C-alpha cells in the first residue's frame, strides 16, 4: 500500500502538462486605463504596470495578449518576463495574477504639432471574449540641447568653477551658440549637461518658457556673461502661463516633489547684471549659486516675483555676491533656503523664507548669514558683510532657530531686519554669536515679530500664503510700498502691507 502511494506521488510530481481552460473574458485589471503621463518626443518613458487577475477557481490560458497596433505600436510590453508586442497562450493559474509592464518611446512626425496624445489598446483574448485596456500618453515636442561626442566618443565637457579645495570642476556640457541665446515659449527646452553662456553674451528667456534639465545638468553663466529670465505675471495661478519654469525632465507625477533631480544655475564671479523675474524653480541641488566680489556696487543678481522650492541643498546661495530680491519665496531645502556666505551685499524686501524640509535632518537655518567661508579648513577670514537688509520678510521653518549668524569678528558685519517675522528660539542661539541676536537693538532689529506662527495655508504643499489671523497680516513697514507696491501675484498692498511675499486676500 505504501509502495503504491509513493508511485502515485511520483507520477503526479513528474507530470509536465496542465489542463488550462481558455479565458472567457472574465479577467479583471488593476486599472481600466493606463496613463503613461507626459513624455518628451523620442525620450523613453518610465515603466508602468498593469496587474491582470484570474478570480476564478480554474487555471486558464489567455489565447492572445498584445497591442492593437501590433508591431507598429510605439508601446513596448513585458509579459511574464518576456519582452514583445504580441503574445499567445499566456497561462494564469486560478486565483492568481499576472504583471504586464508597459513603456513607450514616441515621435511627433507632424512638425506643426507641439504635442500629441498617443494612444493604443492592450487586448486580451480573441473574438467575442476579447477585453481591452486603453493606453494613453501625452507626447511633447521639445528643443534638445546637449554636449556633442568627439571623434574618440568622449563627451564634450566644460569648466564650471572650482571646489572648496581649489580643484577645477569639469563636467559634461557645451557653450550655447549665438542662435541658441534666445529661449522662446514655442516649445519646451530639454538640457543635458551644463549649458554655458559664453563671455560677453546674454541668454534671454521669454515669458512662458519651459526649461527641463536632465540629471546632473544646469546653466553656467561665465564671467562677463549674463542671464535674463523675463517671465511676467500670469492670470492663471495654476498653469502659470507667463511664468518661466525650470525643473527636472522627469514629468511623471511621482517625480513632482523629488529634490536634487538637476544641478541648478551657477553664476561665476565676474558675471553681473543677471536678472530674474517671474521664475518658478523646483527640485534642483543648489538652485541658484551666485558668486561675486568687491567692489560691491553692481548687482550680481536681481531676482523678483519668483519662487524656489525643494532643493536638496540650498535654494539661493550668494557667495561674496551682490543680490537684490523682491517678492521672493524661498521654500524648503535640505540645508538653507537662503545662504549669504563669505560677506557681500544683500537686500531682500517682501521675501518669504520658509524651510519646512521633511526628507531628513536639516543641519542649518532657513536663513544663514556669515562673513567667513565655513568650508575653509584653515579658518581663514572672509570679506566684509557690507549689507544684509531684510525688509518686511518672514524667516520661518520647522526648526527652533531659523536665523543663523556667524562672523570671524575681523570684518565688518552690517545687517538690519526691519518689520520681519523671525523664528529664533533664544535657547538655540549659539553662545559665541549671542551679540548678533540682540532683538532689543532697534538698529539691528526694528519692529520684529519674534517666534510667532506665521500661519501659512499649507507648508507641505509650498503654499505660503497667509491665513486671516496671521500675525504677518497688516504688519509691514509702509515705507517700502513705493519700492514694491504689489505682491508676487500682482495684488495691491498699498494700504496696510503684510509681511512676506504674499498679501492676504479674502479669496485665500
URURCOR-V529115 format. One record per residue. N is the residue number from 1. PHI is phi in whole degrees, -180 to 180 (* if undefined). OMEGA is omega in whole degrees, 0 to 359 (999 if undefined). Layout:
n = <N;N>
phi = <PHI;PHI>
omega = <OMEGA;OMEGA>
//
This chain:
n = <1;2;3;4;5;6;7;8;9;10;11;12;13;14;15;16;17;18;19;20;21;22;23;24;25;26;27;28;29;30;31;32;33;34;35;36;37;38;39;40;41;42;43;44;45;46;47;48;49;50;51;52;53;54;55;56;57;58;59;60;61;62;63;64;65;66;67;68;69;70;71;72;73;74;75;76;77;78;79;80;81;82;83;84;85;86;87;88;89;90;91;92;93;94;95;96;97;98;99;100;101;102;103;104;105;106;107;108;109;110;111;112;113;114;115;116;117;118;119;120;121;122;123;124;125;126;127;128;129;130;131;132;133;134;135;136;137;138;139;140;141;142;143;144;145;146;147;148;149;150;151;152;153;154;155;156;157;158;159;160;161;162;163;164;165;166;167;168;169;170;171;172;173;174;175;176;177;178;179;180;181;182;183;184;185;186;187;188;189;190;191;192;193;194;195;196;197;198;199;200;201;202;203;204;205;206;207;208;209;210;211;212;213;214;215;216;217;218;219;220;221;222;223;224;225;226;227;228;229;230;231;232;233;234;235;236;237;238;239;240;241;242;243;244;245;246;247;248;249;250;251;252;253;254;255;256;257;258;259;260;261;262;263;264;265;266;267;268;269;270;271;272;273;274;275;276;277;278;279;280;281;282;283;284;285;286;287;288;289;290;291;292;293;294;295;296;297;298;299;300;301;302;303;304;305;306;307;308;309;310;311;312;313;314;315;316;317;318;319;320;321;322;323;324;325;326;327;328;329;330;331;332;333;334;335;336;337;338;339;340;341;342;343;344;345;346;347;348;349;350;351;352;353;354;355;356;357;358;359;360;361;362;363;364;365;366;367;368;369;370;371;372;373;374;375;376;377;378;379;380;381;382;383;384;385;386;387;388;389;390;391;392;393;394;395;396;397;398;399;400;401;402;403;404;405;406;407;408;409;410;411;412;413;414;415;416;417;418;419;420;421;422;423;424;425;426;427;428;429;430;431;432;433;434;435;436;437;438;439;440;441;442;443;444;445;446;447;448;449;450;451;452;453;454;455;456;457;458;459;460;461;462;463;464;465;466;467;468;469;470;471;472;473;474;475;476;477;478;479;480;481;482;483;484;485;486;487;488;489;490;491;492;493;494;495;496;497;498;499;500;501;502;503;504;505;506;507;508>
phi = <*;-67;-63;-64;-63;-64;-63;-65;-65;-63;-62;-68;-73;-89;-67;-108;-114;-121;-91;-115;-90;-58;-60;-108;85;-107;-69;-121;-130;-71;-155;-87;-144;-103;-96;-91;58;-109;-132;-89;-56;68;-114;-65;-82;-69;-93;-112;-123;-130;-103;-110;-112;-106;-83;-80;-95;-114;-73;-124;-125;-89;-64;-151;-132;-178;-92;-59;-84;60;-69;-82;-68;-85;-86;-126;-120;-134;-116;55;85;-115;-86;165;-123;-139;-141;-127;54;-90;-77;-146;-68;-60;58;-117;-140;-138;-94;-120;-104;-132;-137;-152;-135;-128;-107;-114;-79;-82;-68;-86;-103;-93;-152;-145;-92;-97;-135;-155;-128;-90;-110;-127;86;-138;63;-71;-100;-67;-124;-132;-128;-68;-117;-135;-141;-92;-109;-108;-77;-154;-100;-100;-120;-159;-72;-85;-93;-80;-63;-94;67;-92;-74;-56;-132;-139;-93;-122;123;-137;-86;-63;-97;85;-80;-64;-103;-115;-135;-59;179;-161;-86;-70;-81;-53;-75;-105;-92;-132;-89;-101;-102;-68;-138;-68;-110;-123;-111;-111;75;-93;-87;-102;-87;-69;-56;69;-120;-127;-93;-105;-121;-76;-56;84;-70;-122;-125;-115;-120;-75;-53;64;-115;178;-122;-120;-99;-70;-56;70;-105;-153;-125;-132;-104;-116;-68;-132;-65;-97;-89;-111;-72;-89;-93;50;-64;-105;-74;-88;-123;-114;-162;-69;-90;-89;-92;-66;-55;-68;-100;-65;-126;-94;-77;71;-75;-147;-81;129;-102;-117;-113;-77;-60;104;-93;-131;58;-77;-129;-134;-138;53;-114;-113;-125;-132;63;-91;-91;-114;-60;-136;-119;-112;-109;-147;-176;-65;-79;-87;-119;-79;-63;-70;-147;-118;-128;-135;52;-129;-142;-129;-133;62;-82;-69;-119;-136;-79;-137;-122;-107;-117;52;-111;-116;-129;-119;-130;-137;48;-118;-117;-115;-85;-70;-154;-71;-127;-107;-74;-135;-124;-102;-118;61;72;117;-140;-137;-144;-127;-126;49;-117;-105;-111;-139;-111;-115;-61;-128;-87;156;-65;-112;-78;-124;-74;-56;-117;-119;-127;-152;-125;-144;-88;-67;-85;-78;-68;-85;68;-63;-71;-96;-109;-68;-88;-65;-160;-142;-104;-127;-117;55;-113;-106;-124;-149;169;-99;-103;-72;-125;-108;-127;-119;-107;-159;-150;-78;80;-100;-125;-60;-138;-108;-148;-153;-110;-115;53;-116;-99;-128;-97;-154;-64;-61;-71;-97;-74;-65;-64;-71;-122;-60;-68;-80;-114;-80;-70;-87;-84;-69;-78;-116;-133;-107;58;-88;-101;-110;58;-112;-67;-69;63;-75;-67;-160;-70;-68;-113;57;-101;-101;-74;-96;-84;-59;-99;-63;-67;-77;-68;62;-108;-80;-84;-70;-68;-99;-67;-63;-73;-136;-76;-123;-84;-63;-101;83;-80;-65;-124;-81;-88;-120;-69;-86;-80;104;-79;-110;-94;-65;-132;-68;-85;-59>
omega = <180;179;178;179;180;179;179;180;180;179;179;182;180;182;184;180;179;178;179;175;178;178;182;178;180;175;174;187;181;176;182;175;177;176;179;175;187;177;173;179;178;176;184;179;166;177;180;184;172;179;182;185;167;184;185;179;182;170;184;173;178;187;181;169;181;181;182;179;176;185;179;183;175;174;176;183;167;183;178;176;181;180;178;179;174;183;180;172;179;181;176;185;179;178;183;180;184;176;170;180;190;175;174;166;191;178;172;184;180;184;178;181;174;175;186;173;183;183;170;181;174;187;178;179;181;174;185;182;181;175;187;174;180;173;186;178;171;182;179;171;183;172;184;178;188;177;179;173;178;182;178;174;173;182;177;182;183;175;181;177;180;181;184;180;178;179;180;175;180;186;172;181;187;174;176;178;182;181;180;187;174;176;180;178;181;179;174;176;176;186;174;185;180;173;186;174;185;176;179;180;177;173;178;180;186;175;178;180;177;182;183;186;175;178;179;181;179;176;177;179;182;172;181;171;180;181;178;178;195;174;177;183;179;176;180;184;179;183;176;190;181;178;167;183;174;175;178;185;174;188;181;183;182;178;187;181;179;183;174;181;178;191;181;179;177;180;185;172;183;172;182;176;170;183;179;178;179;174;168;184;185;161;176;173;166;190;177;177;185;180;180;179;180;2;186;182;181;182;167;184;168;184;184;170;187;182;182;186;159;171;182;177;188;177;179;183;174;180;184;188;172;185;173;179;177;181;186;174;177;186;188;177;183;176;178;172;177;181;177;198;172;178;182;181;187;177;180;181;182;180;175;178;189;185;178;181;182;185;180;181;177;189;187;182;177;176;179;181;172;174;165;185;184;180;180;182;181;178;183;185;177;178;184;164;185;183;169;183;178;187;179;184;172;175;192;178;183;171;181;181;183;172;182;174;168;184;178;179;182;186;176;180;190;180;177;172;183;179;181;171;188;172;181;178;186;179;181;183;178;187;184;180;187;183;179;183;179;185;176;181;185;177;178;180;184;177;184;168;190;172;172;181;181;175;175;181;182;183;181;178;177;177;185;170;190;171;186;184;180;176;177;183;177;185;182;178;184;182;180;184;178;181;185;186;179;180;185;179;180;180;180;180;190;175;177;186;173;175;179;185;185;171;180;171;182;179;183;999>
//
